[in-house]
Amino acid sequence: MTEVFTRTKFDIQPLDKVTEEGRKVIKLPQVEDKRSLKVTKEMLTISEPATPEKIYEKLKIYGGCIVKNYLSPEDCEQILADAKPYIDKWATKGDASNFISPTTRRVSGMCVKSKTCAEKFLAHPLNIAVSNRILGKENVFRIGDEAVTGFSKAQHNSTITFDVGPGSKDQILHRDDVLHHNIRKHQETYQEGTETALGTALALRKTTKANGATRFIPGSHLWDQYRRPTEEDAVYAEMEQGDCFFMLASCFHGGSANTTEDEHRYVLILFMTQGTLRQEENIFLGTPLEYFKSLSLEALTALGLQTSQPFCGWYENEDPIKVLLPDAKGYEFTQFKEVYQIED
């Protein structure tokens, strides 16, 4: 087996104990950091008119911010109407392995299921400008006797509509940049160039703490890899229809419990990522699906058609291998390689 050097598994300190479920207990390195930001919704809200500069400054300080009246109610209703047929057909149940409550339904690939989503939300001038500011790369390279420059723009990473129904439970607090294996270092002040993704959450209908508004921990984008998130540090991104919550993927966050009897929280979440986080050659555009179905598991995996643990490269909430080789003998994809219990 090839030795892997880009790993933090060496940070694990095994303890001679297991949980009742048989899970190994470990310790992880800790950086002494007790910073906690106490903020109000007003502090997180961008003053109008919203500009990329205002949003960027809030993100540097808090890791998240709210933009009022980002899209019109009419656009929100159209996106929700485009998602509704898929929501109604939702069959897969969520569980602890994918952070989704059984009473939450979701529709992935919204940018190819709703033109309004693609044109109005993805291509929104503020999303493009802020994403390129945080995720874009412009560098100079030497080629022979010439110096050349290139600008890699931010690109779409995922777009999902969530229908959080009554009875949904709190989602575990997590960071979304784990899918890119983005290893976080302790920062006293925000360091540019450390993000792999930027999220925007659009309130398709009014979102409240009671119906499951996203909660996040302001300032957690400055924390190291292993600091434990606590609910006491979390705030709720409550929004009116059409408002949008910007958030760095390095912030701890999670969907919240819907404690209402009959309200649904409808939210559209978009993540942008670095333009360089892709394959050099696009072999997928124009290639018939049947060709991929004819290949071996080994070839499909090498082509990038297997989900990268923990969850990067999935298709319709599943590992693509399940679509391409549904009858593959002995094949089973697990979201995590190993799961431990942390003792803080």
RAFENWO-V782903 format. One record per pair of residues at least 4 apart in sequence whose ideal C-beta (glycine too) atoms are under 7 Angstrom apart, sorted by sequence separation. I is the first residue (numbers start at 1). J is the second residue. If there is no record, write none. Layout:
BEGIN
i:I j:J
i:I j:J
END
This chain:
BEGIN
i:18 j:22
i:19 j:23
i:39 j:43
i:41 j:45
i:46 j:50
i:50 j:54
i:52 j:56
i:53 j:57
i:54 j:58
i:55 j:59
i:56 j:60
i:57 j:61
i:58 j:62
i:59 j:63
i:71 j:75
i:73 j:77
i:74 j:78
i:75 j:79
i:76 j:80
i:77 j:81
i:78 j:82
i:79 j:83
i:80 j:84
i:83 j:87
i:84 j:88
i:85 j:89
i:94 j:98
i:100 j:104
i:109 j:113
i:110 j:114
i:114 j:118
i:115 j:119
i:116 j:120
i:117 j:121
i:118 j:122
i:119 j:123
i:120 j:124
i:124 j:128
i:125 j:129
i:126 j:130
i:127 j:131
i:128 j:132
i:129 j:133
i:130 j:134
i:131 j:135
i:132 j:136
i:164 j:168
i:187 j:191
i:203 j:207
i:207 j:211
i:209 j:213
i:223 j:227
i:229 j:233
i:239 j:243
i:247 j:251
i:273 j:277
i:283 j:287
i:287 j:291
i:289 j:293
i:290 j:294
i:295 j:299
i:296 j:300
i:297 j:301
i:298 j:302
i:299 j:303
i:301 j:305
i:307 j:311
i:308 j:312
i:314 j:318
i:318 j:322
i:320 j:324
i:321 j:325
i:322 j:326
i:18 j:23
i:39 j:44
i:50 j:55
i:59 j:64
i:71 j:76
i:117 j:122
i:118 j:123
i:122 j:127
i:123 j:128
i:142 j:147
i:143 j:148
i:177 j:182
i:208 j:213
i:258 j:263
i:287 j:292
i:295 j:300
i:300 j:305
i:301 j:306
i:307 j:312
i:308 j:313
i:314 j:319
i:315 j:320
i:318 j:323
i:18 j:24
i:19 j:25
i:59 j:65
i:94 j:100
i:100 j:106
i:107 j:113
i:111 j:117
i:207 j:213
i:239 j:245
i:247 j:253
i:300 j:306
i:307 j:313
i:325 j:331
i:18 j:25
i:47 j:54
i:58 j:65
i:94 j:101
i:95 j:102
i:110 j:117
i:111 j:118
i:140 j:147
i:141 j:148
i:258 j:265
i:307 j:314
i:313 j:320
i:321 j:328
i:17 j:25
i:46 j:54
i:94 j:102
i:237 j:245
i:292 j:300
i:315 j:323
i:46 j:55
i:93 j:102
i:140 j:149
i:220 j:229
i:304 j:313
i:14 j:24
i:15 j:25
i:55 j:65
i:94 j:104
i:139 j:149
i:321 j:331
i:15 j:26
i:111 j:122
i:138 j:149
i:139 j:150
i:14 j:26
i:15 j:27
i:46 j:58
i:55 j:67
i:217 j:229
i:307 j:319
i:321 j:333
i:13 j:26
i:138 j:151
i:201 j:214
i:292 j:305
i:306 j:319
i:307 j:320
i:12 j:26
i:13 j:27
i:44 j:58
i:182 j:196
i:306 j:320
i:319 j:333
i:90 j:105
i:136 j:151
i:137 j:152
i:305 j:320
i:306 j:321
i:12 j:28
i:136 j:152
i:180 j:196
i:217 j:233
i:305 j:321
i:11 j:28
i:50 j:67
i:136 j:153
i:180 j:197
i:217 j:234
i:218 j:235
i:11 j:29
i:44 j:62
i:87 j:105
i:136 j:154
i:216 j:234
i:46 j:65
i:135 j:154
i:177 j:196
i:215 j:234
i:216 j:235
i:305 j:324
i:44 j:64
i:46 j:66
i:48 j:68
i:87 j:107
i:177 j:197
i:215 j:235
i:236 j:256
i:44 j:65
i:45 j:66
i:46 j:67
i:86 j:107
i:132 j:153
i:176 j:197
i:215 j:236
i:216 j:237
i:300 j:321
i:44 j:66
i:132 j:154
i:249 j:271
i:39 j:62
i:45 j:68
i:131 j:154
i:176 j:199
i:213 j:236
i:214 j:237
i:229 j:252
i:83 j:107
i:213 j:237
i:297 j:321
i:300 j:324
i:311 j:335
i:37 j:62
i:213 j:238
i:279 j:304
i:310 j:335
i:307 j:333
i:309 j:335
i:310 j:336
i:83 j:110
i:86 j:113
i:209 j:236
i:221 j:248
i:309 j:336
i:297 j:325
i:309 j:337
i:209 j:238
i:221 j:250
i:83 j:113
i:208 j:238
i:221 j:251
i:82 j:113
i:83 j:114
i:207 j:238
i:214 j:245
i:216 j:247
i:220 j:251
i:293 j:324
i:297 j:328
i:82 j:114
i:190 j:222
i:207 j:239
i:220 j:252
i:292 j:324
i:82 j:116
i:122 j:156
i:206 j:240
i:217 j:251
i:297 j:331
i:79 j:114
i:82 j:117
i:187 j:222
i:206 j:241
i:216 j:251
i:217 j:252
i:201 j:237
i:203 j:239
i:205 j:241
i:216 j:252
i:79 j:116
i:122 j:159
i:186 j:223
i:203 j:240
i:204 j:241
i:216 j:253
i:78 j:116
i:79 j:117
i:186 j:224
i:203 j:241
i:215 j:253
i:184 j:223
i:185 j:224
i:203 j:242
i:214 j:253
i:215 j:254
i:157 j:197
i:184 j:224
i:203 j:243
i:75 j:116
i:184 j:225
i:214 j:255
i:215 j:256
i:117 j:159
i:183 j:225
i:202 j:244
i:214 j:256
i:201 j:244
i:212 j:255
i:213 j:256
i:168 j:212
i:200 j:244
i:201 j:245
i:212 j:256
i:75 j:120
i:111 j:156
i:200 j:245
i:212 j:257
i:200 j:246
i:212 j:258
i:164 j:211
i:209 j:256
i:211 j:258
i:111 j:159
i:164 j:212
i:199 j:247
i:71 j:120
i:110 j:159
i:210 j:259
i:211 j:260
i:71 j:121
i:108 j:158
i:110 j:160
i:198 j:248
i:199 j:249
i:210 j:260
i:110 j:161
i:198 j:249
i:108 j:160
i:197 j:249
i:211 j:263
i:213 j:265
i:107 j:160
i:195 j:248
i:196 j:249
i:212 j:265
i:106 j:160
i:107 j:161
i:195 j:249
i:211 j:265
i:106 j:161
i:195 j:250
i:106 j:162
i:173 j:229
i:104 j:162
i:105 j:163
i:207 j:265
i:67 j:126
i:104 j:163
i:104 j:164
i:135 j:195
i:207 j:267
i:104 j:165
i:134 j:195
i:205 j:266
i:103 j:165
i:204 j:266
i:103 j:166
i:135 j:198
i:204 j:267
i:103 j:167
i:104 j:168
i:134 j:198
i:203 j:267
i:204 j:268
i:103 j:168
i:202 j:267
i:184 j:250
i:201 j:267
i:202 j:268
i:101 j:168
i:131 j:198
i:101 j:169
i:130 j:198
i:182 j:250
i:201 j:269
i:199 j:269
i:200 j:270
i:55 j:126
i:199 j:270
i:99 j:171
i:177 j:249
i:199 j:271
i:99 j:172
i:127 j:200
i:176 j:249
i:177 j:250
i:198 j:271
i:52 j:126
i:56 j:130
i:175 j:249
i:197 j:271
i:198 j:272
i:55 j:130
i:99 j:174
i:175 j:250
i:197 j:272
i:50 j:126
i:87 j:163
i:175 j:251
i:197 j:273
i:52 j:129
i:56 j:133
i:175 j:252
i:196 j:273
i:52 j:130
i:83 j:161
i:174 j:252
i:196 j:274
i:173 j:252
i:173 j:253
i:174 j:254
i:52 j:133
i:121 j:202
i:173 j:254
i:196 j:277
i:172 j:254
i:171 j:254
i:170 j:254
i:171 j:255
i:170 j:256
i:170 j:257
i:169 j:257
i:168 j:257
i:168 j:258
i:164 j:255
i:167 j:258
i:166 j:258
i:162 j:255
i:165 j:258
i:164 j:258
i:166 j:260
i:166 j:261
i:176 j:271
i:166 j:262
i:166 j:263
i:180 j:277
i:165 j:264
i:164 j:264
i:163 j:264
i:164 j:265
i:163 j:266
i:162 j:267
i:161 j:268
i:162 j:269
i:159 j:268
i:160 j:269
i:159 j:270
i:158 j:271
i:157 j:271
i:157 j:272
i:130 j:246
i:156 j:272
i:157 j:273
i:228 j:344
i:155 j:272
i:154 j:272
i:155 j:273
i:154 j:273
i:154 j:274
i:155 j:275
i:154 j:275
i:153 j:275
i:152 j:275
i:80 j:204
i:152 j:276
i:79 j:204
i:76 j:204
i:60 j:190
i:71 j:202
i:179 j:310
i:70 j:202
i:178 j:310
i:179 j:311
i:180 j:312
i:179 j:312
i:135 j:272
i:137 j:274
i:135 j:273
i:135 j:274
i:137 j:276
i:131 j:272
i:127 j:272
i:121 j:268
i:122 j:270
i:121 j:270
i:117 j:268
i:64 j:216
i:33 j:186
i:64 j:218
i:31 j:186
i:63 j:218
i:62 j:218
i:63 j:219
i:62 j:219
i:63 j:220
i:63 j:221
i:110 j:268
i:76 j:241
i:76 j:242
i:73 j:241
i:73 j:242
i:72 j:242
i:66 j:237
i:71 j:242
i:70 j:242
i:66 j:239
i:69 j:242
i:70 j:243
i:69 j:243
i:70 j:244
i:8 j:183
i:68 j:243
i:67 j:243
i:66 j:243
i:67 j:244
i:39 j:218
i:66 j:245
i:67 j:246
i:37 j:218
i:64 j:245
i:65 j:246
i:37 j:219
i:64 j:246
i:64 j:247
i:35 j:219
i:63 j:247
i:63 j:248
i:80 j:266
i:59 j:246
i:64 j:251
i:63 j:251
i:59 j:248
i:79 j:268
i:33 j:223
i:33 j:224
i:55 j:246
i:31 j:224
i:33 j:227
i:30 j:226
i:31 j:227
i:39 j:235
i:29 j:226
i:36 j:233
i:41 j:238
i:28 j:226
i:109 j:316
i:108 j:316
i:108 j:317
i:106 j:317
i:8 j:225
i:92 j:317
i:98 j:335
i:97 j:335
i:26 j:340
i:28 j:342
i:23 j:339
i:24 j:340
i:25 j:341
i:26 j:342
i:27 j:343
i:23 j:340
i:23 j:341
i:25 j:343
i:19 j:341
i:15 j:343
END
